Amino acid sequence: MESLLSFTAAIFACTFALLIFLCHYFLQAPNVAKRMPPEAAGAWPIIDMYGPIFTIKLGVHRALVVSDWKMAKECLTTNDVVFASRPKSVAS
Protein backbone atom coordinates (compact mmCIF):
# COMPACT_ATOMS: atom_id res chain seq x y z
CA MET A 1 0.00 0.00 0.00
CA GLU A 2 2.85 2.32 0.84
CA SER A 3 4.55 1.78 -2.53
CA LEU A 4 1.29 2.52 -4.37
CA LEU A 5 1.00 5.83 -2.49
CA SER A 6 4.59 6.84 -3.28
CA PHE A 7 4.10 5.84 -6.95
CA THR A 8 0.95 7.99 -7.12
CA ALA A 9 2.80 10.93 -5.56
CA ALA A 10 5.65 10.55 -8.07
CA ILE A 11 3.22 10.49 -11.02
CA PHE A 12 1.44 13.56 -9.64
CA ALA A 13 4.75 15.44 -9.22
CA CYS A 14 5.89 14.59 -12.78
CA THR A 15 2.53 15.61 -14.24
CA PHE A 16 2.59 18.89 -12.30
CA ALA A 17 6.14 19.68 -13.47
CA LEU A 18 5.21 18.90 -17.09
CA LEU A 19 2.12 21.11 -16.83
CA ILE A 20 4.17 24.02 -15.45
CA PHE A 21 6.77 23.61 -18.23
CA LEU A 22 4.14 23.51 -20.98
CA CYS A 23 2.31 26.55 -19.63
CA HIS A 24 5.56 28.50 -19.44
CA TYR A 25 6.59 27.47 -22.95
CA PHE A 26 3.29 28.24 -24.66
CA LEU A 27 2.54 31.45 -22.78
CA GLN A 28 6.02 33.06 -22.88
CA ALA A 29 7.31 32.18 -26.38
CA PRO A 30 4.75 34.19 -28.42
CA ASN A 31 5.43 37.38 -26.41
CA VAL A 32 9.00 37.60 -27.73
CA ALA A 33 7.88 37.43 -31.35
CA LYS A 34 5.21 40.12 -30.85
CA ARG A 35 7.77 42.75 -29.85
CA MET A 36 9.94 42.33 -32.95
CA PRO A 37 9.17 44.08 -36.25
CA PRO A 38 8.37 41.78 -39.18
CA GLU A 39 11.30 40.12 -40.91
CA ALA A 40 11.51 40.43 -44.66
CA ALA A 41 11.87 37.19 -46.59
CA GLY A 42 13.88 37.02 -49.78
CA ALA A 43 16.84 38.93 -51.13
CA TRP A 44 15.41 42.43 -51.75
CA PRO A 45 12.11 43.19 -49.98
CA ILE A 46 9.71 45.79 -51.28
CA ILE A 47 9.30 48.54 -48.68
CA ASP A 48 5.59 49.04 -49.35
CA MET A 49 4.94 45.36 -48.70
CA TYR A 50 6.35 45.30 -45.15
CA GLY A 51 5.52 48.83 -44.03
CA PRO A 52 7.75 51.62 -42.73
CA ILE A 53 9.78 49.44 -40.34
CA PHE A 54 11.06 45.87 -40.73
CA THR A 55 14.15 43.75 -40.17
CA ILE A 56 16.45 41.90 -42.53
CA LYS A 57 19.23 39.42 -41.85
CA LEU A 58 22.75 40.49 -42.74
CA GLY A 59 24.78 37.36 -42.20
CA VAL A 60 24.01 36.21 -38.68
CA HIS A 61 22.90 39.64 -37.44
CA ARG A 62 19.50 41.26 -37.81
CA ALA A 63 19.32 44.82 -39.11
CA LEU A 64 16.43 47.22 -38.65
CA VAL A 65 15.25 49.06 -41.79
CA VAL A 66 13.32 52.29 -41.25
CA SER A 67 11.84 53.95 -44.35
CA ASP A 68 9.76 56.70 -42.74
CA TRP A 69 11.45 59.98 -41.81
CA LYS A 70 9.37 60.36 -38.64
CA MET A 71 10.43 56.95 -37.37
CA ALA A 72 14.04 57.59 -38.38
CA LYS A 73 13.99 60.86 -36.43
CA GLU A 74 12.63 59.05 -33.37
CA CYS A 75 15.29 56.35 -33.66
CA LEU A 76 18.12 58.87 -33.98
CA THR A 77 16.96 61.40 -31.36
CA THR A 78 14.72 59.79 -28.74
CA ASN A 79 16.26 56.31 -28.73
CA ASP A 80 19.79 57.17 -29.85
CA VAL A 81 21.47 55.42 -26.91
CA VAL A 82 19.80 52.11 -27.78
CA PHE A 83 20.68 52.32 -31.47
CA ALA A 84 24.27 53.44 -30.84
CA SER A 85 25.28 50.07 -29.41
CA ARG A 86 26.93 47.47 -31.62
CA PRO A 87 26.42 43.71 -31.46
CA LYS A 88 29.04 41.81 -29.49
CA SER A 89 31.51 40.03 -31.73
CA VAL A 90 32.46 36.41 -31.18
CA ALA A 91 36.04 37.15 -32.20
CA SER A 92 36.60 39.64 -29.42
C-alpha positions as CSV (number, residue, x, y, z in Angstrom):
1,M,0.0,0.0,0.0
2,E,2.8,2.3,0.8
3,S,4.5,1.8,-2.5
4,L,1.3,2.5,-4.4
5,L,1.0,5.8,-2.5
6,S,4.6,6.8,-3.3
7,F,4.1,5.8,-6.9
8,T,1.0,8.0,-7.1
9,A,2.8,10.9,-5.6
10,A,5.7,10.6,-8.1
11,I,3.2,10.5,-11.0
12,F,1.4,13.6,-9.6
13,A,4.8,15.4,-9.2
14,C,5.9,14.6,-12.8
15,T,2.5,15.6,-14.2
16,F,2.6,18.9,-12.3
17,A,6.1,19.7,-13.5
18,L,5.2,18.9,-17.1
19,L,2.1,21.1,-16.8
20,I,4.2,24.0,-15.5
21,F,6.8,23.6,-18.2
22,L,4.1,23.5,-21.0
23,C,2.3,26.6,-19.6
24,H,5.6,28.5,-19.4
25,Y,6.6,27.5,-23.0
26,F,3.3,28.2,-24.7
27,L,2.5,31.5,-22.8
28,Q,6.0,33.1,-22.9
29,A,7.3,32.2,-26.4
30,P,4.7,34.2,-28.4
31,N,5.4,37.4,-26.4
32,V,9.0,37.6,-27.7
33,A,7.9,37.4,-31.3
34,K,5.2,40.1,-30.8
35,R,7.8,42.7,-29.9
36,M,9.9,42.3,-33.0
37,P,9.2,44.1,-36.3
38,P,8.4,41.8,-39.2
39,E,11.3,40.1,-40.9
40,A,11.5,40.4,-44.7
41,A,11.9,37.2,-46.6
42,G,13.9,37.0,-49.8
43,A,16.8,38.9,-51.1
44,W,15.4,42.4,-51.8
45,P,12.1,43.2,-50.0
46,I,9.7,45.8,-51.3
47,I,9.3,48.5,-48.7
48,D,5.6,49.0,-49.3
49,M,4.9,45.4,-48.7
50,Y,6.3,45.3,-45.2
51,G,5.5,48.8,-44.0
52,P,7.8,51.6,-42.7
53,I,9.8,49.4,-40.3
54,F,11.1,45.9,-40.7
55,T,14.1,43.7,-40.2
56,I,16.5,41.9,-42.5
57,K,19.2,39.4,-41.8
58,L,22.7,40.5,-42.7
59,G,24.8,37.4,-42.2
60,V,24.0,36.2,-38.7
61,H,22.9,39.6,-37.4
62,R,19.5,41.3,-37.8
63,A,19.3,44.8,-39.1
64,L,16.4,47.2,-38.6
65,V,15.3,49.1,-41.8
66,V,13.3,52.3,-41.2
67,S,11.8,54.0,-44.3
68,D,9.8,56.7,-42.7
69,W,11.4,60.0,-41.8
70,K,9.4,60.4,-38.6
71,M,10.4,57.0,-37.4
72,A,14.0,57.6,-38.4
73,K,14.0,60.9,-36.4
74,E,12.6,59.1,-33.4
75,C,15.3,56.3,-33.7
76,L,18.1,58.9,-34.0
77,T,17.0,61.4,-31.4
78,T,14.7,59.8,-28.7
79,N,16.3,56.3,-28.7
80,D,19.8,57.2,-29.8
81,V,21.5,55.4,-26.9
82,V,19.8,52.1,-27.8
83,F,20.7,52.3,-31.5
84,A,24.3,53.4,-30.8
85,S,25.3,50.1,-29.4
86,R,26.9,47.5,-31.6
87,P,26.4,43.7,-31.5
88,K,29.0,41.8,-29.5
89,S,31.5,40.0,-31.7
90,V,32.5,36.4,-31.2
91,A,36.0,37.2,-32.2
92,S,36.6,39.6,-29.4
